[in-house]
Amino acid sequence: MEGKLMEVQEPRKKRKCILGYIPWLSLRKTWSLSLSFTEAERRLQENGPNVPLEYSFPSWWNLLWNAFFHPFNMILIVLSSMSFIARDYPNGSIMLILVFISVILRFCLEHKSSKAAMKLSEFLRCPIKVQRCAGRIEQKELIVQVDHKDVVPGDIVIFEPGDLFPGDVRLLSSNHLVVSQASLTGESWATNKTSDVREDHNTPLLDLRNICFMGTNVVSGTGTGLVISTGSNTYMSTMFSKIGKKKPPDDFEKGLRWIFYMLISVMLVVVTIMFVTDYTTSHNLSKSALFAISVASVLNPQMLPLIINTCLAKGALAMAKDRCIVKSLTTIREMGSMDILCIDKTGTLTMNHAILVNHLDCKGLPQEKVLRFAFLNSYFKTEQKYPLDDAIQAHVYSNGFKFQPSKWKMIDEVPFDFMRRRVSVMLETDDKHSQFFGRFMVTKGALLEVIKVCSFIENFDTNEISTLSSDDYQRILNLSEELSNEGLRVIAVAIKKLEMHKTCETSNGSKRGADDFERDMIFLGLITFFDPPKDSAKEALWRLAEMGVKAKVLTGDSLSLTTRICREVGISTTHVITGPELEEFDQETFHETVKRATVLARLTPTQKLRVVQSLQTIGNHVVGFLGDGINDSLALDAAHVSISVDSGVAIAKDMADIILLEKDLNVLVAGVEHGRLTFGNTMKYIKMSVIANLGSTISLLIAKLILKYEPLTCRQLLTQNFMYSLGQIVIPWDKIGEENLKTPHKWSERGLPMFILWNGPVCTLCDMATLLFLLFYYKAYDDVNENFFHSAWFIEGLLMQTLIVHLMRTEKIPFIQDIASWPVIFSTLLISSIGIAIPFTPIGKVMGFTILPLSYLGFLAVIFVGYFTIGQVVKRLYILVYKKWL
């Protein structure tokens, strides 16, 4: 969404609301009292849950509305209205019954799917740190975690990297705070925010540096803020209620539009011809109009909206059983088309449970001083704690090291960000008896990024500090390479002695940049960790590869470590690349390298985004992305299928279409299978119904041109169509062949037209054979035998449209090599039996049918054997040419 668009439409009422807080909030240092739990509960009851409108699960009336207003339903409603206008109430009623069945079944399944997702969402929590007051006599301020839904106006929230702002927030304090407003502006770059500023009313709303908006996220830095609006009262909800946040239609949805316009075009042509032809012979305007309307209803695939949404809802319910929250139903279909899955290494291929192995100097010898300063950095950093920080502190406490953090105090901090890839803290101790007396800058982070700011190195064997030479540099890199090849993760530690008066603030109170302090540092050594690979990852990746889904690892970790882990889980490491190397390539080389590479390491968030976009646009792949970190948010937003986990950061879960409550790749394998089944059954219905409907309409047109009467009356035609449509309801419960599960399928612009051209004439050929048989064997070419022709044509047309599903559903020989699921078999037998029996019942007499001779049923058996034989030959030729069937 363009930033300019947001600025033009920004609501004045909301601007006044936010700016109204600024004058008195500028006195923030006098503000200390937080909300009590009782007051917070009262405000929650008053304002409602903190859920923006667009993220709420759809209400039942929204689901009913969407189920009703579908283009194909609208066609039937228009045709039904025309029938009622022409006083043909039975025909109009049949059309409305079809609409009613479609809408109710679709609504029930979607409502069931939504309730399942809503129930699972109760397990999904987005904890927010807030300050609350407790105590009856003496009020004490506590920092507690509450779910984002329970945040209320007036809460003081504490945030760190990866957090989403739970409402519109006025900053009370900030420390190197950088915020991404891409969810509001559509612009990828981040914005600096600070509490130390007083804005005026002329500043554009999104440019306010002391206001953070709901839906935006912290890139780096920390701070606190006062929540001034929540839920539907936030700026984001106000804007999205007018503009909306919706992904553009995918190829499948565009294909459905093409079908709609194609059928409308054919309908107008055929209906016009039918009307003119019938009126020429009957000279009855009302009768001819009703017949034309009935033919138009035959062309309309009435069950299409029901079948599509039933398939999607079934997939969502199946994934709910695997503890997956599906936020977008169409994502299930995209999973079936997915052919590349990009995954992060940490926590996906590995256990995400780091264990500290060793603390080494530049020569690979254990040194306690390296561990001491790594521990102090992890202990005093105030931003989000990572597993490596927990591993360092656990190692220190469990092994009896006494580093006495109580004798240190933190002066300031330069938070971690994904460009610097390091975090620095400024510490001080006044223990004059300690060898570490004084003020230090302690830096910890990625080896190459830490060594980049080092000019000196500590030699522990001689207890001297010397200039960092090229030999030292190469020795450290070789040591890191050896450790990474052993499957260990490596981070570096550096320090710098500072003068006692130096802080991160200048004389005028503004913050100094990281470059002012992170330079000319002393390299201490390396900390190594082990994150064991998951047992289930290798099997899941092998199953995905069997299904035609290629895995690419996109990570910020080192190449050697990532390569080692990938080998253990079975990912090819023949083509590997790093982020810095990608930056050196031109566009063409970049795209070619991304296409071949299976392991891409040391990537920044922007590079992950570029890789995903390259695979989508240049490679024409359907790309899935599984990530759970801040650095994955851009790629998650761009991917066709975005997947995160419940343990991921808030921004990752917000961007994802599917959230796994269990971080297991095998769940994704099941999701791909559900997606393939959904796509296969949907395409099965679309191709079958379009061919059957077009073939039936063309046959009716030819028969009308030959006969002196209508091949079927309006009532008979609509009854046949009604029964056939009911039989199709079970298609979402059909199975698909193993060959379809093993290959990803995408909508092809040329696929459907060519499929119709190849297979459509086979249906018409069978109808024409029946027409000739009735004309020449039973002499049914005059008005005397009109009822006999209607009965015979009704049964043949119904059986043809009912049995065609078995020919189209598989590339194998139906009933011999592949048998449909029992619901489809049962539906076929039931509809066929009712259709054959109708002419022999009183209902048949009312509809104008007559009893048929047994010889005709024998002919039908022969004609359908011929139809399946010719159809199978055409099918094999089609597969030979196009290499696929559905």
Backbone hydrogen bonds, N-H to C=O, Kabsch-Sander energy under -0.5 kcal/mol:
donor,donor_aa,acceptor,acceptor_aa,energy
6,M,2,E,-1.6
7,E,3,G,-1.9
8,V,4,K,-2.3
9,Q,5,L,-1.8
10,E,7,E,-0.8
15,R,11,P,-1.7
16,K,12,R,-2.3
17,C,13,K,-1.9
18,I,14,K,-2.4
19,L,15,R,-2.9
20,G,16,K,-1.9
21,Y,18,I,-1.5
22,I,19,L,-1.0
25,L,21,Y,-1.9
26,S,22,I,-1.3
27,L,24,W,-1.0
28,R,25,L,-1.0
30,T,27,L,-1.7
31,W,28,R,-1.5
32,S,30,T,-0.6
35,L,131,Q,-0.5
37,F,133,C,-1.0
40,A,36,S,-2.6
41,E,37,F,-2.0
42,R,38,T,-2.1
43,R,39,E,-2.5
44,L,40,A,-2.0
45,Q,41,E,-2.1
46,E,42,R,-1.9
47,N,43,R,-3.0
48,G,44,L,-2.1
50,N,149,K,-2.6
51,V,49,P,-2.1
55,Y,52,P,-1.3
56,S,52,P,-0.5
56,S,53,L,-1.2
63,L,59,S,-2.1
64,L,60,W,-2.3
65,W,61,W,-2.3
66,N,62,N,-2.5
67,A,63,L,-2.1
68,F,64,L,-1.8
69,F,65,W,-2.6
70,H,68,F,-1.9
73,N,70,H,-0.5
74,M,70,H,-2.5
75,I,71,P,-1.8
76,L,72,F,-1.6
77,I,73,N,-2.4
78,V,74,M,-2.5
79,L,75,I,-2.5
80,S,76,L,-2.7
81,S,77,I,-2.5
82,M,78,V,-2.1
83,S,79,L,-1.9
84,F,80,S,-2.4
85,I,81,S,-2.4
86,A,82,M,-1.9
87,R,84,F,-1.4
88,D,83,S,-3.1
89,Y,87,R,-1.0
92,G,88,D,-2.1
93,S,89,Y,-2.4
94,I,90,P,-2.2
95,M,91,N,-2.0
96,L,92,G,-1.9
97,I,93,S,-2.4
98,L,94,I,-2.0
99,V,95,M,-2.1
100,F,96,L,-2.7
101,I,97,I,-2.8
102,S,98,L,-2.4
103,V,99,V,-2.8
104,I,100,F,-2.6
105,L,101,I,-2.5
106,R,102,S,-2.2
107,F,103,V,-2.7
108,C,104,I,-2.7
109,L,105,L,-2.2
110,E,106,R,-2.5
111,H,107,F,-2.6
112,K,108,C,-2.1
113,S,109,L,-2.4
114,S,110,E,-2.7
115,K,111,H,-2.3
116,A,112,K,-2.0
117,A,113,S,-2.3
118,M,114,S,-2.5
119,K,115,K,-2.3
120,L,116,A,-2.2
121,S,117,A,-2.1
122,E,118,M,-0.6
122,E,119,K,-0.8
123,F,120,L,-2.1
124,L,121,S,-0.8
125,R,123,F,-0.6
128,I,146,V,-3.2
129,K,158,I,-0.7
130,V,128,I,-0.5
130,V,144,V,-2.9
131,Q,156,I,-2.5
132,R,142,L,-2.7
133,C,35,L,-2.6
134,A,140,K,-2.2
139,Q,137,I,-0.6
140,K,134,A,-2.9
142,L,132,R,-3.4
144,V,130,V,-2.6
144,V,142,L,-0.7
146,V,128,I,-2.5
146,V,144,V,-0.5
148,H,126,C,-1.2
150,D,147,D,-2.2
151,V,148,H,-1.1
154,G,227,V,-3.2
155,D,152,V,-2.0
156,I,131,Q,-0.6
157,V,155,D,-0.6
157,V,225,G,-2.6
158,I,129,K,-2.7
159,F,223,G,-2.3
162,G,218,V,-2.8
163,D,160,E,-2.1
165,F,216,T,-2.4
168,D,229,S,-1.9
169,V,212,C,-3.6
170,R,226,L,-2.8
171,L,169,V,-0.6
171,L,210,N,-2.5
172,L,224,T,-2.7
173,S,224,T,-1.8
175,N,222,T,-2.6
177,L,193,K,-0.5
178,V,220,S,-2.9
179,V,191,T,-3.3
180,S,217,N,-2.7
181,Q,179,V,-0.5
181,Q,189,W,-0.5
184,L,181,Q,-1.6
185,T,181,Q,-2.8
186,G,182,A,-1.9
191,T,179,V,-3.4
193,K,177,L,-2.3
194,T,209,R,-2.1
197,V,195,S,-1.6
199,E,197,V,-0.5
203,T,200,D,-1.3
207,D,204,P,-1.6
208,L,205,L,-1.3
211,I,208,L,-0.6
212,C,169,V,-2.8
215,G,165,F,-1.3
216,T,213,F,-1.9
217,N,180,S,-1.7
218,V,163,D,-2.5
219,V,178,V,-2.8
219,V,217,N,-0.5
220,S,178,V,-1.5
222,T,175,N,-1.7
223,G,159,F,-1.5
224,T,173,S,-1.9
225,G,157,V,-2.0
226,L,170,R,-3.1
227,V,155,D,-3.0
227,V,225,G,-0.5
228,I,168,D,-3.1
229,S,168,D,-1.1
233,N,230,T,-2.0
234,T,231,G,-1.4
238,T,234,T,-2.1
239,M,235,Y,-2.3
240,F,236,M,-2.9
241,S,237,S,-1.7
242,K,239,M,-1.4
243,I,239,M,-2.8
254,K,250,D,-2.2
255,G,251,D,-2.2
256,L,252,F,-2.1
257,R,253,E,-1.8
258,W,254,K,-2.0
259,I,255,G,-2.2
260,F,256,L,-2.4
261,Y,257,R,-2.6
262,M,258,W,-2.5
263,L,259,I,-2.9
264,I,260,F,-2.3
265,S,261,Y,-2.1
266,V,262,M,-2.7
267,M,263,L,-2.8
268,L,264,I,-2.3
269,V,265,S,-1.9
270,V,266,V,-3.1
271,V,267,M,-2.7
272,T,268,L,-1.5
273,I,269,V,-2.2
274,M,270,V,-3.1
275,F,271,V,-2.7
276,V,272,T,-2.5
277,T,273,I,-2.8
278,D,274,M,-2.7
279,Y,275,F,-2.6
280,T,276,V,-1.9
281,T,277,T,-1.3
282,S,278,D,-2.8
283,H,279,Y,-1.9
285,L,283,H,-0.6
288,S,284,N,-2.5
289,A,285,L,-2.2
290,L,286,S,-2.2
291,F,287,K,-2.2
292,A,288,S,-2.1
293,I,289,A,-2.2
294,S,290,L,-2.3
295,V,291,F,-2.1
296,A,292,A,-2.0
297,S,293,I,-1.9
298,V,294,S,-1.4
299,L,295,V,-1.4
300,N,296,A,-0.9
302,Q,300,N,-1.9
304,L,301,P,-1.9
307,I,303,M,-3.4
308,I,304,L,-2.6
309,N,305,P,-1.9
310,T,306,L,-2.4
311,C,307,I,-2.5
312,L,308,I,-2.1
313,A,309,N,-2.6
314,K,310,T,-2.6
315,G,311,C,-2.0
316,A,312,L,-2.4
317,L,313,A,-2.5
318,A,314,K,-2.4
319,M,315,G,-2.4
320,A,316,A,-1.9
321,K,317,L,-1.4
322,D,318,A,-0.8
323,R,320,A,-1.7
324,C,319,M,-1.4
325,I,659,I,-2.9
326,V,324,C,-0.7
327,K,325,I,-0.8
327,K,657,D,-3.0
328,S,657,D,-0.8
331,T,328,S,-1.4
332,I,329,L,-1.6
333,R,329,L,-0.7
334,E,330,T,-1.8
335,M,331,T,-2.2
336,G,332,I,-1.2
337,S,333,R,-1.0
338,M,334,E,-1.1
339,D,622,V,-1.9
340,I,622,V,-1.5
341,L,550,K,-2.9
342,C,340,I,-0.5
342,C,624,G,-3.2
343,I,552,K,-2.6
344,D,626,L,-1.2
348,T,345,K,-1.3
349,L,345,K,-2.2
350,T,345,K,-1.4
351,M,532,P,-2.4
355,I,530,F,-1.5
357,V,528,T,-2.9
358,N,528,T,-1.0
360,L,526,L,-2.7
361,D,365,L,-2.4
364,G,361,D,-1.8
367,Q,359,H,-2.2
370,V,367,Q,-0.5
371,L,367,Q,-1.1
372,R,368,E,-2.6
373,F,369,K,-2.1
374,A,370,V,-1.7
375,F,371,L,-2.6
376,L,372,R,-2.3
377,N,373,F,-2.0
378,S,374,A,-2.1
379,Y,375,F,-2.8
380,F,376,L,-2.1
381,K,377,N,-1.6
389,D,386,Y,-0.8
390,D,386,Y,-1.6
391,A,387,P,-2.3
392,I,388,L,-2.1
393,Q,389,D,-2.3
394,A,390,D,-2.6
395,H,391,A,-2.1
396,V,392,I,-2.2
397,Y,393,Q,-2.4
398,S,394,A,-2.4
399,N,395,H,-1.3
400,G,397,Y,-0.9
401,F,396,V,-1.8
403,F,401,F,-0.6
407,K,404,Q,-1.7
408,W,405,P,-1.7
409,K,428,E,-2.0
411,I,426,M,-3.6
412,D,426,M,-1.1
414,V,424,S,-3.0
421,R,417,D,-2.7
423,V,444,K,-2.5
424,S,414,V,-2.3
425,V,442,V,-2.3
426,M,412,D,-3.1
427,L,425,V,-0.6
427,L,440,F,-2.7
428,E,409,K,-1.9
429,T,438,G,-1.9
432,K,430,D,-1.3
434,S,431,D,-1.8
437,F,434,S,-1.3
438,G,429,T,-1.8
439,R,498,L,-0.7
440,F,427,L,-2.7
441,M,496,K,-2.7
442,V,425,V,-2.9
442,V,440,F,-0.6
443,T,441,M,-0.5
443,T,494,A,-3.0
444,K,423,V,-2.2
445,G,492,A,-1.8
446,A,421,R,-2.3
450,V,446,A,-2.3
451,I,447,L,-2.9
452,K,448,L,-0.9
453,V,450,V,-1.4
454,C,451,I,-1.1
455,S,521,M,-2.0
456,F,521,M,-2.2
457,I,466,S,-2.6
458,E,523,F,-2.2
459,N,457,I,-0.6
459,N,464,E,-3.3
460,F,458,E,-0.8
463,N,459,N,-1.1
464,E,459,N,-1.6
466,S,457,I,-2.4
466,S,464,E,-0.5
468,L,455,S,-2.6
469,S,467,T,-0.7
473,Y,469,S,-2.4
474,Q,470,S,-2.4
475,R,471,D,-2.5
476,I,472,D,-2.4
477,L,473,Y,-2.1
478,N,474,Q,-2.4
479,L,475,R,-2.3
480,S,476,I,-2.5
481,E,477,L,-2.3
482,E,478,N,-2.3
483,L,479,L,-2.3
484,S,480,S,-2.5
485,N,481,E,-2.3
486,E,482,E,-0.9
487,G,484,S,-2.0
488,L,483,L,-1.9
489,R,529,F,-2.8
491,I,527,I,-2.1
492,A,445,G,-2.8
493,V,525,G,-2.2
494,A,443,T,-2.6
495,I,522,I,-2.2
496,K,441,M,-1.3
498,L,439,R,-3.2
502,K,499,E,-1.5
506,T,510,S,-2.6
509,G,506,T,-1.5
512,R,504,C,-3.4
516,D,513,G,-1.2
517,F,514,A,-1.5
518,E,514,A,-3.1
519,R,517,F,-2.4
521,M,453,V,-2.3
522,I,495,I,-3.5
523,F,456,F,-2.8
523,F,521,M,-0.6
524,L,493,V,-2.4
525,G,493,V,-1.4
526,L,360,L,-2.9
527,I,491,I,-2.6
528,T,358,N,-2.6
529,F,489,R,-2.4
530,F,355,I,-2.1
531,D,487,G,-0.5
534,K,349,L,-2.8
538,K,534,K,-0.6
539,E,535,D,-0.6
540,A,536,S,-2.1
541,L,537,A,-2.7
542,W,538,K,-2.0
543,R,539,E,-2.2
544,L,540,A,-2.4
545,A,541,L,-2.3
546,E,542,W,-1.9
547,M,543,R,-1.1
548,G,545,A,-1.6
549,V,544,L,-2.6
550,K,339,D,-2.6
550,K,548,G,-0.7
552,K,341,L,-2.3
553,V,598,T,-2.7
554,L,343,I,-2.4
554,L,552,K,-0.6
555,T,553,V,-0.6
555,T,600,L,-2.4
562,T,558,S,-2.0
563,T,559,L,-2.8
564,R,560,S,-2.0
565,I,561,L,-2.2
566,C,562,T,-2.6
567,R,563,T,-2.2
568,E,564,R,-1.6
569,V,565,I,-1.5
570,G,566,C,-0.6
570,G,567,R,-0.8
571,I,566,C,-2.8
576,V,574,T,-0.6
577,I,599,V,-2.0
579,G,601,A,-1.9
582,L,578,T,-2.0
583,E,579,G,-1.8
584,E,580,P,-0.6
584,E,581,E,-0.9
585,F,582,L,-1.5
590,F,586,D,-2.7
591,H,587,Q,-2.4
592,E,588,E,-2.1
593,T,589,T,-2.5
594,V,590,F,-2.5
595,K,591,H,-1.9
596,R,592,E,-1.5
597,A,593,T,-2.6
598,T,575,H,-2.5
599,V,575,H,-1.3
600,L,553,V,-3.1
601,A,577,I,-2.4
601,A,599,V,-0.5
602,R,557,D,-1.9
603,L,555,T,-2.2
608,K,604,T,-2.1
609,L,605,P,-1.8
610,R,606,T,-2.3
611,V,607,Q,-2.3
612,V,608,K,-2.1
613,Q,609,L,-2.5
614,S,610,R,-2.3
615,L,611,V,-2.1
616,Q,612,V,-1.8
617,T,613,Q,-2.7
618,I,614,S,-1.5
619,G,614,S,-1.7
621,H,615,L,-2.1
623,V,621,H,-0.7
624,G,340,I,-2.9
625,F,641,V,-2.8
626,L,342,C,-2.8
627,G,625,F,-0.6
627,G,643,I,-2.2
632,D,629,G,-1.2
633,S,630,I,-1.5
636,L,632,D,-2.6
637,D,633,S,-2.0
638,A,634,L,-1.2
639,A,635,A,-1.9
640,H,623,V,-1.3
641,V,623,V,-1.9
642,S,640,H,-0.5
643,I,625,F,-3.0
643,I,641,V,-0.5
644,S,658,I,-2.3
646,D,660,L,-2.3
648,G,645,V,-1.8
649,V,628,D,-2.4
651,I,162,G,-1.4
653,K,649,V,-2.0
654,D,650,A,-2.1
655,M,651,I,-1.8
656,A,652,A,-1.4
657,D,642,S,-2.0
658,I,642,S,-2.0
659,I,325,I,-2.3
660,L,644,S,-2.9
661,L,323,R,-2.5
664,D,662,E,-1.9
667,V,664,D,-1.3
668,L,664,D,-0.7
669,V,665,L,-1.5
670,A,666,N,-1.8
671,G,667,V,-2.0
672,V,668,L,-2.6
673,E,669,V,-2.1
674,H,670,A,-2.3
675,G,671,G,-2.4
676,R,672,V,-2.6
677,L,673,E,-2.5
678,T,674,H,-2.5
679,F,675,G,-2.8
680,G,676,R,-3.0
681,N,677,L,-2.4
682,T,678,T,-2.0
683,M,679,F,-2.7
684,K,680,G,-2.1
685,Y,681,N,-2.0
686,I,682,T,-2.5
687,K,683,M,-2.6
688,M,684,K,-2.1
689,S,685,Y,-3.3
690,V,686,I,-2.3
691,I,687,K,-2.0
692,A,688,M,-2.9
693,N,689,S,-3.0
694,L,690,V,-2.5
695,G,691,I,-2.9
696,S,692,A,-2.4
697,T,693,N,-2.3
698,I,694,L,-2.7
699,S,695,G,-2.2
700,L,696,S,-2.3
701,L,697,T,-2.3
702,I,698,I,-2.5
703,A,699,S,-2.8
704,K,700,L,-2.4
705,L,701,L,-1.9
706,I,702,I,-1.5
707,L,703,A,-3.1
717,L,713,T,-2.8
718,L,714,C,-2.3
719,T,715,R,-2.2
720,Q,716,Q,-2.4
721,N,717,L,-2.1
722,F,718,L,-2.5
723,M,719,T,-2.4
724,Y,720,Q,-2.2
725,S,721,N,-2.3
726,L,722,F,-2.0
727,G,723,M,-1.8
728,Q,724,Y,-0.9
728,Q,725,S,-0.6
729,I,726,L,-1.1
730,V,727,G,-0.6
731,I,728,Q,-1.9
733,W,730,V,-1.9
734,D,731,I,-2.4
740,N,737,G,-0.9
741,L,737,G,-1.2
742,K,738,E,-1.5
745,H,336,G,-0.8
752,L,748,S,-1.0
754,M,750,R,-1.9
755,F,751,G,-2.1
756,I,752,L,-2.4
757,L,753,P,-2.3
758,W,754,M,-1.9
759,N,755,F,-2.4
760,G,756,I,-2.7
762,V,759,N,-0.7
763,C,759,N,-0.9
763,C,760,G,-0.8
764,T,760,G,-1.6
765,L,761,P,-2.5
766,C,762,V,-1.7
767,D,763,C,-2.1
768,M,764,T,-2.6
769,A,765,L,-1.9
770,T,766,C,-1.9
771,L,767,D,-2.4
772,L,768,M,-2.6
773,F,769,A,-2.1
774,L,770,T,-2.3
775,L,771,L,-2.1
776,F,772,L,-2.7
777,Y,773,F,-2.2
778,Y,773,F,-1.0
780,A,774,L,-2.3
781,Y,779,K,-1.1
785,N,782,D,-0.9
786,E,783,D,-1.3
789,F,785,N,-2.5
790,H,786,E,-2.5
791,S,787,N,-2.2
792,A,788,F,-2.5
793,W,789,F,-3.0
794,F,790,H,-2.2
795,I,791,S,-2.0
796,E,792,A,-2.4
797,G,793,W,-2.4
798,L,794,F,-2.3
799,L,795,I,-2.7
800,M,796,E,-2.3
801,Q,797,G,-2.3
802,T,798,L,-1.8
803,L,799,L,-2.8
804,I,800,M,-1.5
806,H,803,L,-1.2
807,L,803,L,-0.9
808,M,804,I,-2.4
809,R,805,V,-1.9
815,F,818,D,-1.8
816,I,813,I,-1.2
817,Q,813,I,-2.2
818,D,813,I,-1.5
825,I,821,S,-2.3
826,F,822,W,-2.9
827,S,823,P,-2.3
828,T,824,V,-2.5
829,L,825,I,-2.5
830,L,826,F,-2.6
831,I,827,S,-2.7
832,S,828,T,-2.3
833,S,829,L,-2.3
834,I,830,L,-2.4
835,G,831,I,-2.5
836,I,832,S,-2.5
837,A,833,S,-2.1
838,I,834,I,-1.9
840,F,837,A,-1.5
841,T,838,I,-2.1
844,G,838,I,-0.8
844,G,841,T,-0.5
845,K,841,T,-1.4
846,V,842,P,-2.0
847,M,843,I,-1.8
848,G,844,G,-0.5
848,G,845,K,-0.9
849,F,844,G,-3.4
856,Y,853,P,-1.0
857,L,853,P,-0.9
858,G,854,L,-1.9
859,F,855,S,-2.0
860,L,856,Y,-2.3
861,A,857,L,-1.8
862,V,858,G,-1.8
863,I,859,F,-3.0
864,F,860,L,-2.3
865,V,861,A,-1.6
866,G,862,V,-2.3
867,Y,863,I,-2.2
868,F,864,F,-2.6
869,T,865,V,-1.9
870,I,866,G,-2.8
871,G,867,Y,-2.9
872,Q,868,F,-2.0
873,V,869,T,-1.9
874,V,870,I,-2.6
875,K,871,G,-2.2
876,R,872,Q,-2.3
877,L,873,V,-2.1
878,Y,874,V,-2.5
879,I,875,K,-2.6
880,L,876,R,-2.1
881,V,877,L,-1.7
882,Y,878,Y,-3.1
883,K,879,I,-2.1
